[in-house]
Amino acid sequence: MQIQMAERTKIKVPILLMGASGSGKTLSSLLIAKGIVESMFPDMDEAKQWTKIGMLETEHQRSSLYVNTQHDNTTIQPFMQIEVIPPFTADRYLEAFNALKQAGAEVIIIDSLSSVWSGDGGILDQVNKLGGQIGDWKKVGPEQQKVLNLLTDTHVHVIATVRSKQGVEVTRNDTGKVQVEKVGLKPDQKDGLEYEFAITFQLYQNHLAQAMKDNSSIFDTQQILGRHVGNQIYDWAEEGVDLVAQTNERKKKAIEAINHLVGGNATLEAMLKQFETQLSNSNIETWNLAQLTAVYKQLAASQKQNEKAGN
C-alpha cells in the first residue's frame, strides 16, 4: 500500500438509463451520445460525429428506426450498430463491445443490459439451468464481473439501458392476511446495479428523467434528456488530469528506450523476438506499460551480464 494525494482525473463516464417500455431510453441514449461526441469533436462534420457512436443492440435493431429522423434540433444519421442475438451471454456482449471499440466508437450504447440478465442464455437462465440453488450464483459470478467490466471501461463513454417493471412487495397486514403492494419501478437487472454507474437516470412515461444517482451534481431537476445533457457530461468528465494521455506518453518513452537499448544488438533483438512470441506474437506497440517495463528490465539485465562476460 502507498499513500498518495488524491487528484481529479479525466474520466470516461458510465451512464445508466432505466425506464419502462416506451419511456424513450433508446432515443435519449442516442441524443446524449451525440452531445458527448460533438463536444469531443466540435470541428468534425456532423455525419462523421454520428459514426463515433456504437450501438450494441439486443432489441431487434429498433434503434435503426431513428435514422434520418429529427429530434432535438438534429437529424439522427447512420451510426455503428451490432446486433447481439441469443444466447445473451457476457462473452457475446464483450465481443460486440470490443468490436465497436476497435472500429473507433467513442461512445458505446448497450441497449439493453436486461437481456444479459433475464434474457435467453442470460445470467438468470444460467443459474436456473444449474439448479437455481444459492450456491449456483457463485458459479455465474465471472459472468456478472465481465458485464461490470464493460461498464467501467476506461477508453470509451458507456451508456446502458435497462428495462424497468412494476416492483411489488409481499407483506402481511394487522390481521395476518398476505397482501401485495406496488413499490414503484424496479430495474430488470441485479439489485444495486445502478450504483455501478456515475450517473443514473430514471425515465418516466412522459419522457421526463430524474437523476437517481449523480456524481457530477449537475442534474437536480426532472428534464427531457437531449444533446445538452451529453455536452454537460463531457465537460464534467474532462475536468482534471488526463491519466490516459500520461500513460500513453510513458509507453512511448518506454518503447523508445527499448529500441535504443536493442539498437542492432543481435542477442537483444533475439530476446525481443522471443518476448513477442510469448505475448502471442503481438507487436511491441500493443504492449501495456507494465509489460514494456518488465521487458526493458530483462533486456538491460541481459546486456549488463554480456558486458561483464566480455570484460
N, C-alpha and C positions, 0 to 999 in steps of 0.2 A: 504494500500500500504506500501511496505517496500523496502528501498534501500539496495541493496546488490552488492558485487563486482562480475562482470562478470568473468566467467571462462570457459575454453574449456572443454567440456564433450564428452565422447564417445557417438556415435550415431548409430542408425540403419538407413541406407541410403535409401530414396525413389528415384528410378531411373525411368526415362521415355524414351522409345524408340518410336519415331514417324517415320513412313515411309509408302510408298505405298506398295501394294501387290507385293511380290517378292523381296523386298529390304533386307530381312534377319532378320526381327525383332525377330522371334521365336528362330532361331538358335543363334543369338547374345545374347539373354536373357539367354539361357542355358549355353553358354560359360562364360558369366560374372558371373552367379550364381556359376558355378563350380570354378571359380577363387576365389570368396569370400569364399566358403566353404573350399577349400584346404588351404587357408591362415588361416582360423579359426581353422581347424583341420589338421595340417601338418603331424601328425603321424598316421592318420586314413587311413585304407585301401581305395583305390580309389573307389571300388564298394560301400562301406559304405558311402563315401562322397556324391555320387550321390543320396543316399536315404535321404539326408538332404535338398534336393531341392524339393519344392512342386509346381506343375503346376495347376493353376486354368484355365481350358481350355474351351473356347467357340467356338473354330474353328474346331469342328468335330474331335477332337483328332489328329489333324495334327502333333502335337509335337511328337507323338509316332513314326512317320516315321523316326525320327532322331536316335532312339535307335539302338545301335550296328553299327552305322556309325562313321567314323573317321573324326575329324575336329580339327584343332589347336593342333595337336600332342596328342590328347586324343581320346579315344573311349567313346562315349556317352552311358552310361549304364542306366538300369531302374531307374526312378525317380518316386516320388509320383505324382499322377495325379487325379484330379476330374473334370469331365465334367459338366458344368452348361448348362442346356437346357432352352429354352424359357418357360415362360416369363423371360426375363433378368432383374429381379428386384434387387434392392440393397440388400434386405434381402437374396436372393439366393446367391449373391456374398459373403455376410457376413457369411452365414452358411458354405459355402465351404472353405472360408479363415480360419475360426476358426477351422474347422476340420483338415486342414493341419497343423495349429499351434499345435494343441493337439497331432497330430501324430509325432511331432518332427521336422518339417521343420524349417530350419534356414534362408532360402531364399525362398520367395514365388513369383512366376511369375504370373501375371494376364494377360492372353492372350485371349481376349483383353478388354480394357476399352471401346472400341467403342460400344460393344454390349449393355452395360448397359445404353448407351446414346441414340443410334439411332436404336437399335435392337427391336425385338418383345417384348413388355412389358417394354421397357426401358423408360428413363425419357421423351424423346420427344414423345413417344407413349402415355404416361400417360397424358402429357399436352394436346395433341390433343383430347384425349377421354374426357377430362374435358371441352373442347370447344375451346382450343387454344387461349384464351384471355390472356392479360398481367397479370391479377390478378391470373391466374391459375398457374403461375410459383411459387408463394408463397406456393401453396399447395404441390408442389413437392420438396420444399426446404429441408425437412427432408431426402428425398431420396438422394439428392445430398450430404448432410452432411454425411450420412452413408458411401458413396463412399470415401469421403475425409478422413474419419476416418481410413479406410483401408490403405490409402497411407501413413499415418503418424503414423502407429503402431510402438510402441517403443520397441517391443520384437523381431521383425524379420526384415531383409532387404527385401524391396519390389521392384520388377522390373515389371513395367507395360508397355504394348504396346498399341499403338493407331494407327489406320489406317489413313493415310494422303490421301487427294484428292486434285485435282487441284482447287485452290481458284480463284474466279472471282470477279470483281468489276464492277458494272454498273455505267457509267459516261456519261456525255454529252460533245460533242466536241464544238468547237467555233461556229458552226452553230446551236447548239442546238440539234443535232442528238444524239440519245441514242447509246452508244457503250459499248461492253463488253470486258473487259481487263483481261487477266490472271495475277494473282498476286502471283504466287508461290504456294507451298504446304500448305494446311490448315488441321490441325488435325480434325478427326471426333469425336469431343468432345466439351464440352463447352469452350467458349473463355477464355483464360487465364489459362487453366488447367496446362499448362507446368510450371507455376510459383509456383505450389504447391510442386514441386519436388526439391531435392537438386541438381540433375544432370539430364539434358535433352539432349538427342541425336537425331538429325535428320539423318535418314538413306536414302541414295540415291540408285538408281537402280544398281550402280556399287558396292554396299555394303559398300562404304565408309561412315563414320559417322562424323558429325560435332557437337560439343557441342554447343547447343544454350543457355544453362544456365549451369553454373558450379561453385557451391560454393566451390569446392575443389581447383579450379585454377590449375588443373593438365592437363586438356585436351585442348590444344590450337591449335592443328592441326588436319586435317582430317586423319582418320585411320580406319582400319578394326577392329571391336570390337571382342575381344577374352578374354581368361582367364587372360591375363596380366592386362586387364582393371579391372577385378574383384579383382585381387591382389592389385592393386593401390588403389582402392576404399576402400577395407577393411583396409589397412594400414592407410589411412587417417581417416577413421571412428574410429579407435582405439586410436587416439591421445586424451589425456585429461583424465579427471576424470570419473570413471565408476559409474555413478549415480545409475544404476540398482543394482550393487553389494552392494553399500552403503545402498540402500533401503532394499534389502534382509537381510542384516546384522541387520538393525534396526528392521525389522519384527521378525527375530529370537530372538532378545533380548526381544521384547515385548511379544512374546509367552512364553518365559521362565519366564518373570515377572508375567504374568497372572497365569501360572501353579503354580509358587511358592506362589502367593497370595492365590489361592484357596486351595492348599495343604491339602485336606482331610476335609475342612470345608463344611459341608452338605448344609448350606444355600447358600454359594457362588457357590457350584457345581450346585445347582438347578438353580441359576440365570444364570450361564454359559450355561446350557442346554436350558434355555428359550431364550437366545440370539441366540443360534444356530438355534432354531426353527424359530425365527423372520427372520433370514437370510437364509430362505429356507432350513433349516436343513444342512447347509454347515458346514464342519469341520473347526475348528479354523485355520488350516494350510492354508486354501484358502482365509482367510480374508485379505483385504488390510491394509496398515499401519494406515489409518485414523480410520477404524473400530476397529482395535486392541487397539488403543489409547483410543477411546471412551469407549470401554468395560472395559478396565483396570480402568479408572477413576470412572466408575459407581460401579465396584466391590470394589474398595478401599473406596469409599464414604459409601457404604453399610456396609463394615467391621467396619469403624470408628463409624457409628451410633450404630451398635451392641455392640461395646466395651463400648460406653457411656451408653447404656441401661443396660449393665451388671454391670457397676460401680454404 
